[in-house]
């Protein structure tokens, strides 16, 4: 049988190109669960895998798509049977393993999570890896004592995928959310998600000589890193925590240890790729309960496999707002 997939290949001169092709299903990887994919999404990693590779793709030809939701078609895994609705994020699927930009995916059953009650497969991909990561960040902050009465929570890169969902979750849980963005055109959008105020990116994007500033933020979900993260460390309230989820602003951290020593600040690393199964299930159950999914319906951009080469280039330029949900069967 044949199926439709976005295939990325590399020329002899090292240039990559992506196109939608009909391929035989015997080209899919060998694994114990076959899923009929219904929806996938577009993430920054996907942009890299569709385009230059970014060191993520090891062999070509390749099918990107780091997350997907669909229905189990065949399974030799005792946990899943045909007809089960499932979600996959992480495990380097779409990077070193063929991913969700195809009508079928063959994966290991241990990588899958049952679709929570109350969510459709399209809902799950409106959330996607970005929303899953945002929920892990919220849970980590809660585990380190964050409560709404502690004060405002800062979300950097707020108009991106992780930031959008984090803003909506936190606002729904009763937090005062301050959303950082560099685009004035997104202010109304962020306020519609529940942000109490918008912080212009320039206000927090540069480091200063003073290691400590006024205590302002009870918590922070940071998708930027770099100079911005260094600056925010000095603005945290005593005992506050920052959940670091991204590096859009760079990998270097030009900071001092002073905020950690004098204010007891916690810097929490959030990894969604290799997160153990039990934590994944808890996060998805929390998403079904604590994320107002109707908020996401206003920020979802529908797409098809044919749209992905252009969208992949756009996301690398920071030109994609909110969530892109890919209907692989359209």
One Martini backbone bead per residue (centre of mass of N, CA, C, O) as a GRO file, in nm:
protein
  330
    1UNK     BB    1   0.101   0.033   0.013
    2UNK     BB    2   0.022   0.373   0.010
    3UNK     BB    3   0.158   0.699   0.107
    4UNK     BB    4   0.168   1.017   0.243
    5UNK     BB    5   0.471   1.229   0.234
    6UNK     BB    6   0.731   1.414   0.377
    7UNK     BB    7   1.028   1.447   0.192
    8UNK     BB    8   1.369   1.455   0.288
    9UNK     BB    9   1.653   1.552   0.098
   10UNK     BB   10   1.996   1.505  -0.024
   11UNK     BB   11   2.234   1.628  -0.200
   12UNK     BB   12   2.557   1.607  -0.308
   13UNK     BB   13   2.596   1.925  -0.212
   14UNK     BB   14   2.403   1.934   0.071
   15UNK     BB   15   2.121   1.994  -0.018
   16UNK     BB   16   1.795   2.047   0.077
   17UNK     BB   17   1.469   1.882   0.008
   18UNK     BB   18   1.108   1.921  -0.009
   19UNK     BB   19   0.840   1.667  -0.055
   20UNK     BB   20   0.550   1.533  -0.172
   21UNK     BB   21   0.486   1.176  -0.142
   22UNK     BB   22   0.450   0.855  -0.271
   23UNK     BB   23   0.472   0.568  -0.059
   24UNK     BB   24   0.567   0.283   0.068
   25UNK     BB   25   0.500   0.124   0.373
   26UNK     BB   26   0.780  -0.045   0.371
   27UNK     BB   27   0.954   0.227   0.451
   28UNK     BB   28   0.896   0.206   0.723
   29UNK     BB   29   0.973   0.157   1.017
   30UNK     BB   30   1.061  -0.085   1.259
   31UNK     BB   31   0.773  -0.157   1.463
   32UNK     BB   32   0.502  -0.228   1.707
   33UNK     BB   33   0.352   0.045   1.598
   34UNK     BB   34   0.073   0.152   1.404
   35UNK     BB   35  -0.017   0.481   1.288
   36UNK     BB   36  -0.288   0.675   1.205
   37UNK     BB   37  -0.246   0.976   1.102
   38UNK     BB   38  -0.400   1.304   1.156
   39UNK     BB   39  -0.196   1.490   1.331
   40UNK     BB   40   0.022   1.768   1.337
   41UNK     BB   41   0.309   1.988   1.364
   42UNK     BB   42   0.489   2.302   1.418
   43UNK     BB   43   0.833   2.336   1.485
   44UNK     BB   44   1.148   2.436   1.509
   45UNK     BB   45   1.267   2.157   1.452
   46UNK     BB   46   1.112   2.116   1.190
   47UNK     BB   47   1.245   2.341   1.036
   48UNK     BB   48   1.524   2.209   1.042
   49UNK     BB   49   1.440   1.929   0.911
   50UNK     BB   50   1.330   2.053   0.644
   51UNK     BB   51   1.598   2.192   0.608
   52UNK     BB   52   1.923   2.198   0.725
   53UNK     BB   53   1.890   2.001   1.010
   54UNK     BB   54   2.079   2.092   1.262
   55UNK     BB   55   2.194   1.790   1.339
   56UNK     BB   56   1.930   1.598   1.366
   57UNK     BB   57   1.972   1.464   1.096
   58UNK     BB   58   2.130   1.158   0.988
   59UNK     BB   59   1.928   1.053   0.757
   60UNK     BB   60   1.868   0.990   0.408
   61UNK     BB   61   1.573   0.992   0.383
   62UNK     BB   62   1.307   1.203   0.544
   63UNK     BB   63   1.061   1.225   0.819
   64UNK     BB   64   0.919   1.452   0.978
   65UNK     BB   65   0.778   1.510   1.293
   66UNK     BB   66   0.768   1.538   1.649
   67UNK     BB   67   0.448   1.504   1.622
   68UNK     BB   68   0.138   1.312   1.705
   69UNK     BB   69  -0.203   1.208   1.610
   70UNK     BB   70  -0.406   0.899   1.651
   71UNK     BB   71  -0.461   0.563   1.524
   72UNK     BB   72  -0.444   0.247   1.585
   73UNK     BB   73  -0.374  -0.023   1.354
   74UNK     BB   74  -0.113  -0.171   1.474
   75UNK     BB   75  -0.023  -0.431   1.736
   76UNK     BB   76   0.242  -0.582   1.969
   77UNK     BB   77   0.142  -0.417   2.211
   78UNK     BB   78  -0.021  -0.456   2.513
   79UNK     BB   79  -0.119  -0.143   2.546
   80UNK     BB   80  -0.218  -0.173   2.241
   81UNK     BB   81  -0.493  -0.124   2.010
   82UNK     BB   82  -0.699  -0.117   1.775
   83UNK     BB   83  -0.841   0.223   1.802
   84UNK     BB   84  -0.649   0.375   1.958
   85UNK     BB   85  -0.579   0.678   2.106
   86UNK     BB   86  -0.285   0.882   2.028
   87UNK     BB   87   0.033   1.021   2.149
   88UNK     BB   88   0.329   1.202   2.022
   89UNK     BB   89   0.638   1.291   2.190
   90UNK     BB   90   0.949   1.277   2.107
   91UNK     BB   91   1.227   1.055   2.101
   92UNK     BB   92   1.337   1.172   1.815
   93UNK     BB   93   1.108   1.205   1.653
   94UNK     BB   94   1.179   1.353   1.336
   95UNK     BB   95   1.495   1.302   1.344
   96UNK     BB   96   1.602   0.980   1.371
   97UNK     BB   97   1.293   0.932   1.322
   98UNK     BB   98   1.023   0.881   1.174
   99UNK     BB   99   0.740   1.086   1.148
  100UNK     BB  100   0.427   1.285   1.122
  101UNK     BB  101   0.466   1.351   0.793
  102UNK     BB  102   0.229   1.121   0.768
  103UNK     BB  103  -0.024   0.875   0.740
  104UNK     BB  104   0.209   0.707   0.878
  105UNK     BB  105   0.341   0.540   1.183
  106UNK     BB  106   0.635   0.379   1.318
  107UNK     BB  107   0.651   0.274   1.663
  108UNK     BB  108   0.705   0.268   1.990
  109UNK     BB  109   0.493   0.209   2.247
  110UNK     BB  110   0.662   0.368   2.474
  111UNK     BB  111   0.611   0.657   2.322
  112UNK     BB  112   0.322   0.649   2.399
  113UNK     BB  113  -0.001   0.815   2.461
  114UNK     BB  114  -0.294   0.842   2.577
  115UNK     BB  115  -0.573   0.994   2.501
  116UNK     BB  116  -0.741   1.211   2.662
  117UNK     BB  117  -1.013   1.291   2.793
  118UNK     BB  118  -1.161   1.558   2.595
  119UNK     BB  119  -0.969   1.495   2.349
  120UNK     BB  120  -0.870   1.545   2.044
  121UNK     BB  121  -0.642   1.510   1.801
  122UNK     BB  122  -0.647   1.811   1.735
  123UNK     BB  123  -0.612   1.919   2.016
  124UNK     BB  124  -0.339   1.781   2.073
  125UNK     BB  125  -0.199   1.955   1.835
  126UNK     BB  126  -0.260   2.232   1.945
  127UNK     BB  127  -0.064   2.164   2.167
  128UNK     BB  128   0.167   1.972   2.166
  129UNK     BB  129   0.491   2.009   2.238
  130UNK     BB  130   0.458   2.294   2.343
  131UNK     BB  131   0.232   2.235   2.555
  132UNK     BB  132   0.376   2.011   2.704
  133UNK     BB  133   0.614   2.188   2.794
  134UNK     BB  134   0.448   2.399   2.945
  135UNK     BB  135   0.334   2.200   3.156
  136UNK     BB  136   0.602   2.112   3.275
  137UNK     BB  137   0.675   2.395   3.375
  138UNK     BB  138   0.439   2.439   3.565
  139UNK     BB  139   0.489   2.189   3.743
  140UNK     BB  140   0.773   2.272   3.838
  141UNK     BB  141   0.687   2.534   3.979
  142UNK     BB  142   0.490   2.402   4.176
  143UNK     BB  143   0.703   2.208   4.309
  144UNK     BB  144   0.853   2.503   4.396
  145UNK     BB  145   0.587   2.685   4.521
  146UNK     BB  146   0.394   2.794   4.320
  147UNK     BB  147   0.156   3.066   4.352
  148UNK     BB  148  -0.066   3.310   4.290
  149UNK     BB  149   0.006   3.475   4.566
  150UNK     BB  150   0.320   3.534   4.498
  151UNK     BB  151   0.281   3.646   4.201
  152UNK     BB  152   0.412   3.720   3.915
  153UNK     BB  153   0.441   3.578   3.582
  154UNK     BB  154   0.686   3.514   3.349
  155UNK     BB  155   0.675   3.520   2.978
  156UNK     BB  156   0.875   3.423   2.729
  157UNK     BB  157   0.803   3.408   2.414
  158UNK     BB  158   0.475   3.438   2.413
  159UNK     BB  159   0.398   3.406   2.088
  160UNK     BB  160   0.470   3.132   2.095
  161UNK     BB  161   0.397   2.814   2.155
  162UNK     BB  162   0.478   2.790   2.454
  163UNK     BB  163   0.389   3.075   2.549
  164UNK     BB  164   0.090   3.058   2.479
  165UNK     BB  165   0.017   2.815   2.659
  166UNK     BB  166   0.131   2.920   2.925
  167UNK     BB  167  -0.051   3.165   2.946
  168UNK     BB  168  -0.323   3.011   2.948
  169UNK     BB  169  -0.274   2.833   3.193
  170UNK     BB  170  -0.201   3.042   3.410
  171UNK     BB  171  -0.458   3.212   3.386
  172UNK     BB  172  -0.655   2.973   3.452
  173UNK     BB  173  -0.506   2.936   3.749
  174UNK     BB  174  -0.474   3.261   3.854
  175UNK     BB  175  -0.250   3.412   3.725
  176UNK     BB  176  -0.023   3.666   3.684
  177UNK     BB  177   0.057   3.766   3.353
  178UNK     BB  178   0.372   3.831   3.193
  179UNK     BB  179   0.432   3.923   2.856
  180UNK     BB  180   0.691   3.863   2.627
  181UNK     BB  181   0.757   4.092   2.347
  182UNK     BB  182   0.863   4.224   2.013
  183UNK     BB  183   0.547   4.247   1.920
  184UNK     BB  184   0.289   4.466   1.907
  185UNK     BB  185   0.086   4.287   1.731
  186UNK     BB  186   0.052   4.072   1.998
  187UNK     BB  187  -0.097   4.198   2.239
  188UNK     BB  188  -0.394   4.114   2.202
  189UNK     BB  189  -0.338   3.814   2.187
  190UNK     BB  190  -0.221   3.783   2.478
  191UNK     BB  191  -0.472   3.895   2.625
  192UNK     BB  192  -0.665   3.666   2.516
  193UNK     BB  193  -0.501   3.444   2.691
  194UNK     BB  194  -0.452   3.626   2.988
  195UNK     BB  195  -0.280   3.859   2.997
  196UNK     BB  196  -0.221   4.132   3.209
  197UNK     BB  197   0.059   4.193   3.061
  198UNK     BB  198   0.303   4.369   2.864
  199UNK     BB  199   0.650   4.309   2.778
  200UNK     BB  200   0.894   4.451   2.638
  201UNK     BB  201   1.178   4.314   2.528
  202UNK     BB  202   1.377   4.556   2.587
  203UNK     BB  203   1.338   4.547   2.908
  204UNK     BB  204   1.496   4.228   2.913
  205UNK     BB  205   1.746   4.188   2.684
  206UNK     BB  206   1.963   4.315   2.882
  207UNK     BB  207   2.237   4.336   3.045
  208UNK     BB  208   2.370   4.419   3.365
  209UNK     BB  209   2.580   4.497   3.627
  210UNK     BB  210   2.363   4.428   3.813
  211UNK     BB  211   2.270   4.132   3.979
  212UNK     BB  212   2.039   4.312   4.120
  213UNK     BB  213   1.698   4.372   4.149
  214UNK     BB  214   1.396   4.407   4.180
  215UNK     BB  215   1.144   4.229   4.311
  216UNK     BB  216   0.902   4.077   4.075
  217UNK     BB  217   0.916   3.755   4.026
  218UNK     BB  218   0.786   3.440   4.114
  219UNK     BB  219   0.801   3.351   3.806
  220UNK     BB  220   0.930   3.156   3.511
  221UNK     BB  221   0.898   3.121   3.151
  222UNK     BB  222   1.177   3.035   2.938
  223UNK     BB  223   1.240   3.066   2.567
  224UNK     BB  224   1.535   3.223   2.530
  225UNK     BB  225   1.767   3.307   2.703
  226UNK     BB  226   2.053   3.440   2.761
  227UNK     BB  227   2.033   3.766   2.839
  228UNK     BB  228   1.745   3.747   2.948
  229UNK     BB  229   1.790   3.538   3.168
  230UNK     BB  230   2.006   3.696   3.321
  231UNK     BB  231   1.824   3.936   3.393
  232UNK     BB  232   1.588   3.780   3.540
  233UNK     BB  233   1.741   3.664   3.780
  234UNK     BB  234   1.759   3.966   3.917
  235UNK     BB  235   1.412   3.978   3.939
  236UNK     BB  236   1.363   3.775   4.146
  237UNK     BB  237   1.218   3.643   4.392
  238UNK     BB  238   1.239   3.499   4.672
  239UNK     BB  239   1.256   3.159   4.578
  240UNK     BB  240   1.237   3.161   4.291
  241UNK     BB  241   1.144   3.035   3.954
  242UNK     BB  242   1.296   2.897   3.653
  243UNK     BB  243   1.178   2.777   3.343
  244UNK     BB  244   1.374   2.621   3.100
  245UNK     BB  245   1.274   2.582   2.733
  246UNK     BB  246   1.488   2.777   2.572
  247UNK     BB  247   1.714   2.938   2.285
  248UNK     BB  248   1.648   3.194   2.099
  249UNK     BB  249   1.892   3.386   2.244
  250UNK     BB  250   2.079   3.153   2.328
  251UNK     BB  251   2.329   2.956   2.515
  252UNK     BB  252   2.431   3.170   2.674
  253UNK     BB  253   2.514   3.275   3.035
  254UNK     BB  254   2.560   3.610   3.151
  255UNK     BB  255   2.607   3.534   3.472
  256UNK     BB  256   2.559   3.514   3.817
  257UNK     BB  257   2.543   3.373   4.151
  258UNK     BB  258   2.386   3.577   4.328
  259UNK     BB  259   2.081   3.495   4.306
  260UNK     BB  260   2.130   3.212   4.436
  261UNK     BB  261   2.264   3.312   4.713
  262UNK     BB  262   2.060   3.567   4.802
  263UNK     BB  263   1.760   3.432   4.679
  264UNK     BB  264   1.721   3.127   4.604
  265UNK     BB  265   1.731   3.051   4.312
  266UNK     BB  266   1.566   2.862   4.052
  267UNK     BB  267   1.692   2.651   3.787
  268UNK     BB  268   1.483   2.487   3.547
  269UNK     BB  269   1.501   2.212   3.354
  270UNK     BB  270   1.325   2.140   3.040
  271UNK     BB  271   1.236   1.813   2.931
  272UNK     BB  272   1.045   1.646   2.659
  273UNK     BB  273   1.186   1.402   2.513
  274UNK     BB  274   1.275   1.197   2.783
  275UNK     BB  275   1.027   1.173   2.934
  276UNK     BB  276   0.867   0.991   3.135
  277UNK     BB  277   0.567   0.838   3.125
  278UNK     BB  278   0.421   0.936   3.386
  279UNK     BB  279   0.469   1.240   3.331
  280UNK     BB  280   0.316   1.249   3.066
  281UNK     BB  281   0.039   1.172   3.169
  282UNK     BB  282   0.007   1.404   3.371
  283UNK     BB  283   0.032   1.633   3.166
  284UNK     BB  284  -0.211   1.553   2.985
  285UNK     BB  285  -0.423   1.565   3.210
  286UNK     BB  286  -0.376   1.865   3.273
  287UNK     BB  287  -0.445   1.975   2.994
  288UNK     BB  288  -0.742   1.873   2.992
  289UNK     BB  289  -0.808   2.054   3.259
  290UNK     BB  290  -0.621   2.352   3.244
  291UNK     BB  291  -0.679   2.397   2.937
  292UNK     BB  292  -0.834   2.628   2.732
  293UNK     BB  293  -0.904   2.515   2.425
  294UNK     BB  294  -1.057   2.764   2.304
  295UNK     BB  295  -0.804   2.946   2.289
  296UNK     BB  296  -0.658   2.781   2.059
  297UNK     BB  297  -0.860   2.815   1.821
  298UNK     BB  298  -0.752   3.120   1.769
  299UNK     BB  299  -0.425   3.012   1.719
  300UNK     BB  300  -0.486   2.829   1.477
  301UNK     BB  301  -0.307   2.698   1.193
  302UNK     BB  302  -0.381   2.555   0.914
  303UNK     BB  303  -0.240   2.256   0.748
  304UNK     BB  304  -0.038   2.099   0.509
  305UNK     BB  305   0.207   1.927   0.365
  306UNK     BB  306   0.248   2.141   0.134
  307UNK     BB  307   0.310   2.387   0.345
  308UNK     BB  308   0.584   2.315   0.499
  309UNK     BB  309   0.830   2.435   0.356
  310UNK     BB  310   0.749   2.731   0.413
  311UNK     BB  311   0.691   2.713   0.721
  312UNK     BB  312   0.973   2.617   0.801
  313UNK     BB  313   1.111   2.883   0.717
  314UNK     BB  314   0.940   3.079   0.889
  315UNK     BB  315   1.009   2.971   1.180
  316UNK     BB  316   1.318   3.044   1.157
  317UNK     BB  317   1.224   3.369   1.133
  318UNK     BB  318   0.976   3.427   1.335
  319UNK     BB  319   0.679   3.402   1.145
  320UNK     BB  320   0.524   3.229   1.370
  321UNK     BB  321   0.202   3.215   1.515
  322UNK     BB  322   0.147   2.998   1.736
  323UNK     BB  323  -0.039   2.729   1.588
  324UNK     BB  324   0.040   2.448   1.381
  325UNK     BB  325  -0.194   2.239   1.210
  326UNK     BB  326  -0.159   1.916   1.060
  327UNK     BB  327  -0.326   1.772   0.788
  328UNK     BB  328  -0.222   1.472   0.646
  329UNK     BB  329  -0.512   1.418   0.469
  330UNK     BB  330  -0.557   1.689   0.284
   0.00000   0.00000   0.00000
